[in-house]
Structures are given as structure tokens and as C-alpha cells.
Amino acid sequence: MLANKCSQVWSCALSGFATTVCLQPFDLLKTRLQQGDGKARLPQVHSSLILSTTRDIIAKNGLRGLWRGTFPSLVRNVPGVALYMTSLTQLRTFLARTPYFALVKKYPDGATVNKNGSVLPSLTSQGNLMAGATTRVAVGFLLNPFSVLKARFESNIYAYQSFSGALLSITRQGPSELLRGFLASSLRDAPYAGLFMVFYEGIKGEASYLMPASSSSHAALIHSVSAASAGAIATLATHPFDVIKTKVQVRSEDRYHGFFRTIGTIWTQRGIAGYFDGASLRLSRKVLSSAIGWAVYEGVLMFMRTT
């Protein structure tokens, strides 16, 4: 049992490492688009703004500039992904023991086992929503200081020279700086994680009616497509809070101090469009990371279950 849990943690950590390194440019560009202040970008089309930002970064720092902030991202995401996915599985296993949250799916032929190749506990929509939201917010609270550092390293507003120096700097400023942006992060992460689990399990279940998993590769395809679809829906529904979080964490002006003040500032300067800065980049990153991460995680669990 202990060996299986250790394997789960390591598989999650490996998944977090791979997706963070490969997809860091998406996060960097998203932060650069979201950090802006005022109406300067109105004449530009969103796609051209992404291209011009990319060219500027490469011109100043070379290709490696697109991976600035990778280390704080790894410090945030590797333990974060491992802690989130293993804790989520444990919580879902616990909830599956209660009649209210447990769900036994019955298929047309009378079978009750999952035909999508999943070995995860089956919960009702309420159970999936609660498990995803609770776990994500708890992990987010623990790792919020690293989320602040991640955003600031990706921004070009701060001139941090080292990760340890940056961590010491915000630690000296007290708990308010360490937890900066946590409210916005929670309002983004709770519905994101809850909606993701509801749609992931729902899409995965419906897909099993159309193409029951007949092999491990077939099951991996179902998991990838289901996770990518769920990630896209949850990302679009929660993106405004991601913009608010970034501005609260990287801007030092008084108009960005506080959740509600930042909402008002964005509305005054940009209107509704301001809440969707970087949406295409975050959408791309979430779709890819969800597809890779959940396929790997469920694949490892299936492998351990059959060995």
C-alpha cells in the first residue's frame, strides 16, 4: 500500500515537472499580457500582441527568455500537482464510502464497472465538485507564496536576481505579502477544480457508451480527450479571476491593492475585455497539461492495479 502511494506521488511529480518545463512559455506570455496597466493595447489584435510580446522577449533575452520563471514554477507545480492529485484521490476514496456521494454506474448491458478504463472512485456530481474545490483551495493556500514568486519572476516588473533572495524579500514583508492574491486564486481554483472534476468524469462516462475502452492505449485516449475538454470548459469559466490574481500579485500601485479594488480598476480601464487578457494562452496550457497529466496519472494507477 505504501509503495503504491509513493508511486502515485512520484508519477504526479513527474507529470508536473514535464508539463511545467514544456509549457512554461505559455505561462510567461500570459503573465506579461495580464500585467499591463491602462488602455495602451487597444489598437492591437490579441494574436498580434502575443507575437509582438514573444519577439520582444526573444530579442532581449534570446529563446531562453521564454523560460524565465521556470524554477519557481517547478517549486510551485511539482509538489503542487503531486499533493493535489494524491490528496484528491484520497478524498474521493473517502467520499465514495458514503451513500450520498458514491455513484455506481450501470451500463446498458447491466455491468457496473467502468468501461472507460478508469480505476478512480466514482462519485456524484456534488461529490466531484466538492472534492475538486476543497483539495485545490487547500493546496493553493499552502503554496501561495510560491505562486506569488512565480508570477513575479514571469513578469518584467521585478528584477529579482535569485529565487532565495526573492523568497526572503516577500517573507520579510509578512503574511499579507505571502498570501497576496489568495482570495482571487481561491475564487479561480475552487470553481475550476470542481467544474473540471464534474466535466472530466461526465465526459469520460459518456465516452464509454460510444467507445468502451478495449486496451490501455484506448483508455489513455479517453482520459486525454476528457481531461482536455474539461480543462477548456473550466478555464474559460474562471479566467477573469486569473487576471485579477496576476494583477494583485505583480502590480504595486494602490489601485491594485485588494480584490475588489482591482476588479474596479480593470473595469474602468478596459471594460469586460480586460478580464480575458491571456485567455487563449491559459486555455492552451490548461488543455495540454490536463490531457497529459490525467492520462499519465490514470495510466500509472491502472498499471499498478494490474501488477
C-alpha positions in Angstrom: 0.0 0.0 0.0 2.8 2.4 1.0 4.7 1.6 -2.2 1.6 2.3 -4.3 1.1 5.7 -2.7 4.8 6.5 -3.2 4.4 5.6 -6.9 1.4 7.8 -7.2 3.2 10.8 -5.7 6.2 10.2 -8.0 4.1 9.8 -11.1 2.3 13.1 -10.2 5.5 14.9 -9.6 7.0 13.7 -12.9 3.8 14.8 -14.7 4.1 18.2 -13.0 7.7 18.5 -14.0 7.2 17.6 -17.6 4.2 19.9 -18.2 5.8 22.8 -16.4 9.0 22.7 -18.4 7.3 22.2 -21.7 4.5 24.7 -21.2 6.4 27.5 -19.3 6.4 29.9 -22.3 2.5 29.9 -22.2 2.6 30.9 -18.5 5.2 33.6 -19.1 3.4 35.2 -22.0 0.1 35.0 -20.2 1.6 36.9 -17.2 3.1 39.5 -19.5 -0.2 40.1 -21.2 -2.1 40.3 -17.9 0.4 42.6 -16.0 -0.4 45.6 -18.1 -1.9 48.8 -16.8 -4.2 51.2 -18.7 -5.6 51.1 -22.3 -2.3 51.0 -24.2 -3.1 47.8 -26.1 -6.5 48.7 -27.5 -5.3 49.1 -31.2 -3.7 45.7 -31.3 -5.4 42.4 -32.1 -4.8 39.8 -29.4 -2.9 37.4 -31.6 -0.5 40.1 -32.8 0.1 41.2 -29.2 1.2 37.7 -28.3 3.5 37.6 -31.3 5.0 41.1 -30.6 5.5 40.2 -26.9 7.2 37.0 -27.9 9.5 38.8 -30.3 10.4 41.4 -27.7 11.4 38.7 -25.2 13.5 36.8 -27.7 15.2 40.0 -28.9 16.2 41.0 -25.3 16.9 37.6 -23.7 17.0 35.0 -26.5 14.9 31.9 -26.6 15.8 31.1 -23.0 13.9 34.2 -22.0 10.7 32.4 -22.7 11.5 30.0 -19.9 12.1 32.7 -17.3 10.5 31.7 -14.0 10.8 28.0 -14.7 12.4 27.3 -11.3 9.8 29.0 -9.2 7.1 27.3 -11.4 8.7 23.9 -10.7 8.8 24.7 -7.0 5.1 25.6 -7.2 3.9 23.0 -9.6 5.8 19.8 -9.0 4.8 19.4 -5.3 1.5 21.1 -6.1 0.5 18.6 -8.7 1.7 15.7 -6.6 -0.1 16.9 -3.5 -3.3 17.9 -5.3 -3.8 14.7 -7.3 -2.9 12.3 -4.5 -4.9 14.2 -1.9 -7.8 14.4 -4.4 -7.7 10.6 -4.9 -7.7 10.0 -1.1 -10.6 12.4 -0.5 -12.6 10.9 -3.4 -12.0 7.4 -2.0 -13.2 8.6 1.4 -16.4 10.2 -0.1 -17.1 7.1 -2.2 -17.7 5.2 1.1 -20.7 7.4 1.9 -24.1 6.6 0.2 -24.7 10.3 -0.6 -21.6 10.8 -2.7 -21.0 7.3 -4.0 -22.1 6.6 -7.6 -22.4 3.1 -9.1 -22.7 3.5 -12.9 -24.9 0.9 -14.7 -24.2 0.4 -18.3 -26.7 -0.9 -21.0 -25.6 -4.5 -20.6 -26.1 -4.4 -16.8 -22.4 -4.1 -15.9 -21.4 -1.8 -13.1 -17.7 -1.5 -13.7 -16.1 1.5 -15.5 -15.7 0.8 -19.2 -13.5 3.9 -19.7 -10.6 2.1 -18.1 -10.6 4.3 -15.0 -9.7 2.9 -11.6 -10.7 6.1 -9.8 -13.7 6.2 -7.4 -17.0 7.1 -9.0 -18.8 10.0 -7.3 -21.9 12.0 -7.9 -21.5 15.4 -9.4 -21.8 17.0 -5.9 -19.0 14.7 -4.7 -16.7 15.5 -7.6 -17.4 19.3 -7.2 -16.7 19.3 -3.5 -13.6 17.1 -3.7 -12.0 19.1 -6.5 -12.7 22.5 -5.0 -11.7 21.6 -1.4 -8.5 20.0 -2.4 -7.4 22.7 -4.8 -8.0 25.5 -2.4 -6.2 23.7 0.5 -3.1 23.1 -1.7 -3.3 26.6 -3.1 -3.2 28.0 0.4 0.0 26.1 1.3 1.8 27.0 -1.9 0.5 30.6 -2.4 3.9 32.2 -1.5 5.4 30.3 -4.5 2.5 31.4 -6.7 3.4 35.0 -5.9 7.1 34.4 -6.7 6.1 32.5 -9.9 4.0 35.4 -11.2 6.7 38.0 -10.3 9.5 36.1 -12.0 7.4 35.7 -15.1 6.7 39.5 -15.0 9.3 42.0 -16.2 8.3 44.4 -13.4 10.5 42.8 -10.7 14.3 42.5 -11.0 14.8 39.5 -8.7 18.3 38.0 -9.1 17.7 34.8 -7.3 14.9 32.6 -6.0 16.1 32.5 -2.4 16.6 36.3 -2.4 13.1 36.8 -3.7 11.6 34.4 -1.2 13.4 36.2 1.6 12.2 39.5 0.4 8.5 38.7 0.4 8.8 36.7 3.7 10.2 39.8 5.4 7.1 41.7 4.3 4.9 39.4 6.4 1.9 37.2 5.9 -0.1 39.7 3.9 2.6 39.5 1.1 2.9 35.7 1.3 -0.8 35.4 0.9 -1.2 38.1 -1.7 -3.8 37.3 -4.3 -5.0 34.2 -2.4 -8.7 35.3 -2.5 -8.6 35.7 -6.3 -6.7 32.4 -6.6 -9.3 30.6 -4.5 -12.2 32.1 -6.5 -10.4 30.9 -9.6 -9.2 27.5 -8.3 -12.3 26.3 -6.4 -14.7 26.5 -9.3 -12.0 25.5 -11.8 -11.2 22.3 -9.9 -14.8 21.5 -9.1 -16.0 22.1 -12.6 -13.1 20.2 -14.0 -13.8 17.1 -12.0 -17.5 17.2 -12.8 -17.0 17.6 -16.6 -14.0 15.2 -16.6 -15.9 12.4 -15.0 -19.1 13.2 -17.0 -17.4 13.3 -20.4 -15.3 10.2 -19.6 -18.5 8.4 -18.6 -20.4 9.4 -21.7 -17.5 8.5 -23.9 -17.6 4.9 -22.5 -21.0 4.4 -24.1 -19.7 5.3 -27.5 -16.3 3.6 -27.4 -15.7 1.3 -24.4 -12.0 1.1 -23.5 -10.7 -2.1 -25.0 -7.0 -1.5 -24.3 -4.7 0.7 -22.1 -4.0 2.9 -25.1 -7.7 3.3 -25.8 -8.3 4.2 -22.2 -5.5 6.7 -22.3 -7.1 8.4 -25.3 -10.5 8.6 -23.4 -8.7 10.1 -20.4 -6.8 12.6 -22.5 -9.8 13.8 -24.5 -12.0 14.0 -21.5 -9.4 16.0 -19.5 -8.6 18.4 -22.3 -12.4 19.1 -22.8 -13.0 19.6 -19.1 -9.9 21.8 -18.8 -11.1 24.0 -21.6 -14.6 24.5 -20.1 -13.3 25.1 -16.6 -10.6 27.5 -17.8 -13.0 29.8 -19.8 -15.4 29.9 -16.8 -12.8 31.0 -14.3 -10.3 33.1 -16.4 -11.4 36.6 -15.0 -10.1 35.5 -11.6 -6.8 34.5 -13.1 -6.4 38.1 -14.5 -7.3 39.6 -11.1 -4.9 37.3 -9.3 -2.0 38.3 -11.6 -2.5 42.0 -11.2 -2.9 41.8 -7.4 0.4 39.8 -7.2 2.6 41.8 -9.6 1.3 45.4 -9.5 2.4 47.7 -6.6 0.0 50.6 -7.3 -2.7 51.3 -4.7 -5.4 50.8 -7.4 -4.4 47.1 -7.4 -4.3 46.6 -3.6 -7.2 44.4 -2.8 -9.5 42.1 -4.7 -12.5 44.4 -5.2 -10.4 47.5 -5.9 -8.6 45.5 -8.6 -11.9 44.5 -10.2 -12.9 48.1 -10.3 -9.6 49.2 -11.8 -9.8 46.6 -14.6 -13.4 47.6 -15.4 -12.6 51.3 -15.5 -9.5 50.8 -17.8 -10.5 48.0 -20.1 -14.1 47.0 -19.6 -15.1 43.4 -19.9 -12.3 42.6 -22.3 -9.8 43.3 -19.5 -10.9 40.2 -17.6 -9.9 38.0 -20.5 -6.3 39.0 -21.1 -4.2 36.0 -21.9 -7.2 33.7 -22.1 -6.0 31.9 -25.3 -2.6 31.2 -23.7 -4.1 29.9 -20.4 -6.6 27.8 -22.4 -3.8 26.3 -24.5 -1.7 25.5 -21.4 -4.6 24.0 -19.4 -5.8 21.8 -22.3 -2.4 20.4 -22.9 -1.4 20.0 -19.2 -4.8 18.4 -18.3 -4.6 16.0 -21.2 -1.0 14.9 -20.4 -1.3 15.0 -16.6 -4.5 13.0 -16.2 -3.6 10.4 -18.9 -0.3 9.8 -17.1 -1.8 9.7 -13.7 -4.7 7.3 -14.5 -2.3 5.2 -16.6 0.0 4.7 -13.7 -2.8 3.8 -11.4 -4.1 1.3 -13.9 -0.6 -0.2 -14.3 -0.2 -0.5 -10.5 -3.7 -2.1 -10.2 -2.8 -4.8 -12.8 0.7 -5.6 -11.5 
